[in-house]
Amino acid sequence: MRRLRHLAAASLTAMAIAAGLPSAPASAAQELHLYNWTIYIDPAVVDDFQKESGIKVTLDNYGTNEEMLAKVQAGADGYDIVFPSVFMQDIMSQLNLLGNPGLKDLDGYNNLDQKYFIAKSDPQHEICLPYNWGTTGLIYNKALTKGQAVDSWKVIFEPPEALRGKIAVLDDVRETIGAALVYNGFSFNSTDPKELAKARDTIAKAKPYWAAMLTDGIGDKVINGDFAVAQWWSGSAAQTVASKPDAVGYVIPKEGANGFQEQMCMLAKAPNVASAKAFFSYMMRPDVAAKNTNWLHGGTTNKAALTMVNPALRSDPNLYPSDEVRQRLHLVQDLGDKIRLYDAVWTKIKAE
């Protein structure tokens, strides 16, 4: 569901900005400050928490992992909880930016299903709570793709003549290069120059047949028929499918795909630790986790909440894939300095 811009940790440090930081509250009692992705938590969940706990919640938003990291590094001491992707949790742990809320000792920890994506720095989900997961696959217009196979990345990298000029891919270095790597049988996180070169050539060959590279407004354009097939995030795709189930569909390509997951983490300098712990416990409640998941059209890691998730969501194998399909999902990893290999490939792709 999220757009990711993946940079080396050293490069990220240089991105820190000093403007617009929240000031620490005069009193830490009964306050909680969240810093989350834009439109990424059910407002009713936040309102209910405030009513039940008496804790006043403020919510600020960011658009990328890097924007959040830069602000935290610049001294955003007023925030208590952030929502990084798994790879960013590992980076923030290396930089000693995350605190330990002691999740194992909080009510609800046993509700977590440990099979979901795990950060290298947090093998038992003790530091950060798995918040929402999904995949990057293909959303398609059923009428325009009738008679065409759309279960493979082949439909965008070797598009049939009938679909040429009606294809969109994400304007995202890791997502698009990663899809080309997986299509060629390689790891989504490959740093082999030869494999990256093959992915580059695959994209270069297909690009003339694409209508656009973008990240916003994809669902509406698929519904309207501007695009027949588009690469997109499962949560956003699920919301579109729910609005027009007879017109559009979503599929995880058979070769495999990116599997993303955002985490809920307490900052090392969180001024409201008790409030943060209360919010972690609240979010691990099955009814709360299910309510938020239904709003996000996402994936819950809370096994006790699964029966409360909308049946139309949990029964969809492209939203809740089988273990066999999950084995073909690739979690984005921090590549350190080797991200420059992707940057070089991406620069060439965009220039052609």
N, C-alpha and C positions, 0 to 999 in steps of 0.2 A: 504493500500500500504506500510505502514511503519512497521518496526520491532520495538516493544516496549519492553523495559526492565523496569518494574515498581518497584520502590523502595520507601521506606518511605522518607519523606522530610528530616528527621534528618540524615538518612543514606546517602542521596545524598550530604549533606553539606560536609561530610567527604571525598567525592570523588574528591573535587576540586583539580585541578592540575595547576601548575604555568607555564608550558612550552608553548611556541608557541603563546603567546598572541599578538594581533595586537596593535601597538602603536597608540595613538590618533593622528590625522593629525595636522599639524602645523596650518592649517587654516580650519575652518569648512565650508567655503563657497564652494558651488558647488561640494560637495562630498557626497557619500552615501556608507555605508558599510553593506552588507547583510551577514547573517550567516544562511544558509539553509541546509536542507537535501541534500544528494548527488543526483544529477540528478533529481531535483524537481522543476525546473522552466524553461520555454522555453527560451533558449538563445536569440532568436529573440525578445522576450518581453523586456529583459534587454537592448539589443542593441537599440531598438526603443525608449525606455525611455531616454537613454543617448542622442540620436540624437535630440529628441524633447525638452528636458529640458536643455541640456548643462551640466547636472550633471554627474560627473564621478562616475561609480559604480564599487565597488570591491565585489567579491563574494567568501566566504569561505564555506566549507561544513563540515557537521558532520554526524555521522551514527546512533546516538541514542539521545533520549531526555536527558539522563543523561550526555552524553559527552558534549552537549551544555550547560547544567546547570552548570556543574563543571567548564567549562571555563569561563562562565560569573561570577560565584561566585569568581573565582580566580583573577578577576580584568580585564576582557577583555573589557576595557573601549572604545576601538576603534569601536565597533560594534554599529549600529543604530537599526537594525531590525533583529529579530529572528523568527523562525517558529515552536513553540512548539505545541504538541498535547494538546487537551483541558484540560486533567488532569494536564499537566505540566504548563499550563497557571495558573491554580489555585494555584499550588505550588509556582510558581514565584511571583504571587500576594501576597501570604502570606509572602514571603521573601522580599517584597518591591523592586523587581528587575525590574518591568515594569513601564513605563511612560504612560501618557495619551495623545494621539495625538488629542483628541477631534474629533473622527470620525463623530459624529452627525453633526458637523459644516462643514464637508468637502463635496465637490461636489461628488455625487455618492452614498452617504450613503443610500438614499431612494431606491436604486437598490437592497439592501440586502433583502433576504427573511428570516424573523425572525423565520421560522419554524425549521431551522436547529439547530444542537447541540449547546447548550449554556453552557458556563463555569459558575460554581456557583458564581465566583467572578465578572462576567460580564454579567448580565442577559439580556442586550439589545445590546450586541456587540458594546459597546461604546469605550472599551479599545483596543480590538484586532479584526482584520478583519478575518472572516471565510475564509480560503484560499482554502482548498480542502478536500473533504470528500469521503468516500467509505465504503466498507464492506469487511469482511473476510468470504469467502465462499468456494465453491468447484469448481476447474477447472478439466475437465475430457476429456479423449480421447474417442471420439464418437464410434470408431470401437471397442475398447476394452470393453466398457460399454454397448454395444448394448444389449437390452433386460433386463438390470439391472436398478433399480431405483436409481437415484443419486440426488434426491431432498431432502434428509434427512441426518443428521449427522450419521444416522444408517449405512450408507455405509462405514464409517471409524471405527465406534465403534463396529459394529456387521457385519463385511464384509461378503458378500456371498463367497462361496468357490471359485468361478471363478475369484474373484478379490484379493484373499489373496496373499500377496507378491508383490502386485502392487499398494500399497497405501503409500502416503507420508503425513506427517503432519508437521506443523511448529515447529521448535525447539525454542519455545517461551513460557515461563511459563504462562503468562496471556492468550495468544491466545488458547493454547491447553487445559489447565485446564478450561478456560472459555467455550470453545466449549462443553466439557464434562458436565459442569454444566448446560448449556442450553439444551443439549440433555436429561438430566434427569429432566428438568422442573424447574430448579433453575435460580436465577439471575447470570449473567455473573460476577458480583462483590460480590458474596456471601462470607461472612466470617463465616458462620455456620460450625463448625467442622464436623458435621455429613454429611452435604451436600458436603463438600470438600472431605470427606472420600469416599463418593459414587462416586464422579468424579474420584478420584484416582483409585478406584477399576475398574471403567469402562475403564480407560486408560490401566491399567495393564492387563486386560483381552484381550484387542484389540492389544496391542503392538506387540505380537509375529507375528501378521499378517501384520505388516507394513514393508515396504521396507526401509524407511528412515525417520529421523526427521532432517529437514534442512530448510534454508530460501532462498538460492540462487540457480539459475539455474533450478527452478521448471518448468517453461514454456517449455523450450526445452525438458526436460525429459518427459513431458506429450505428446508433439508432437511426440517424437521419440518412445513412447510406453514403456519407462522404468517404468513410472507410469501410471496407468489407472485413478486414482483419486488422487487429492492432495488438501490440505487446502492451500488457497492462497488469497492474497489481490486483490481486484477487479480491480484496475488500471493496475497492472502488468498483471492480467489475461486478461483484455480487449485488451491490446497490443498484447498478444499472440493470442487471438481469431481473432483479425483483420488481423494477418499475415497468419492464417490458419483456416478460418471460417468453412470449411468443415470437419476439423479434430478434432477441440476442441470446448468445450463450457464452460460456467461458470453459476453457479446457487447459489442463496442464500437459504440455507437449510430452510425447512418449519418451523422448531422449533424456528428459530431466529438465530441471528448472532451478532458478534461484528460490530458496526458501528463506524468507526474512523473519526476524523476530525483534521486537522492541522490548526493553527491560524497564523496570521501575526501580530506580536506585536513589539512595540517600547520599547527599553530598557530605564530604568530610567536615565541612564547615557549617553544616546545617544548624541554624539557631534554635530550631524547634524540634528537637529529637523526639520528645514524648509524643508530640502531635504527629510526627512522621510515622512513628511506630503504630499509632492508632489507625492511621490511614492504610498502612500495609495490612494490618489485621482486617480492616474493613474490606479492602479489595480482594482479600482471600476468601471472603464469605461466598458460598456458592451462589446465593441469590443475586449478590452484587456483581460477581464475575459474569454471570449469565446475562444480566441486564445490560452491562457494558458491551459484552460481545454481540448481543443482538443489535445494539445500536450501531456498532462498528461494522457489522457483517464480517467479523473477523474470526480468528481461531482462539479458543480458550485453552489454557494449559491446566485449568482447574477441573480435575476429573469428577469432583462432586457436583460441578455446575453443568456438566454436559447434558444431563437429562432435562435441564431447564432452558437449554438453548433452543431457539426456534427450530422445529423439526425440518423445515425446508432448508435450513442451513446445515444442520448436522448430518442430514441424510445425503447431501450433495458430495459425491466423491471427489469433486474438483475443489471443494473447500475443506473437507475433512478426508484427505486421501488415505488409502490403505497403507499398511506398513510397507508393502512392496513398493508402492509409488514413493513413499517418504524416503526410501533408500536411494532414490534418484534425485533427491533435492540437495542443493549445494548451498551451504551457509557462507555468505560473504566473509572473508577473512581480511584482517589488516595485513597489507603486504610490505609495510615499512618503506624503505627506499626504492624497492622494486616497482612501486606504483609508477615510477617514471617510464617504465616500459609500456604501461597502458596509456599514459599521457602522450607518448610519442605516436602510438598507433592511432589514438583518437584524433590527434592533431592532423595526421595525414588523411584520415577518413573524412573529417569535416572540411578539409581543404579541397577535396576532389568533387 
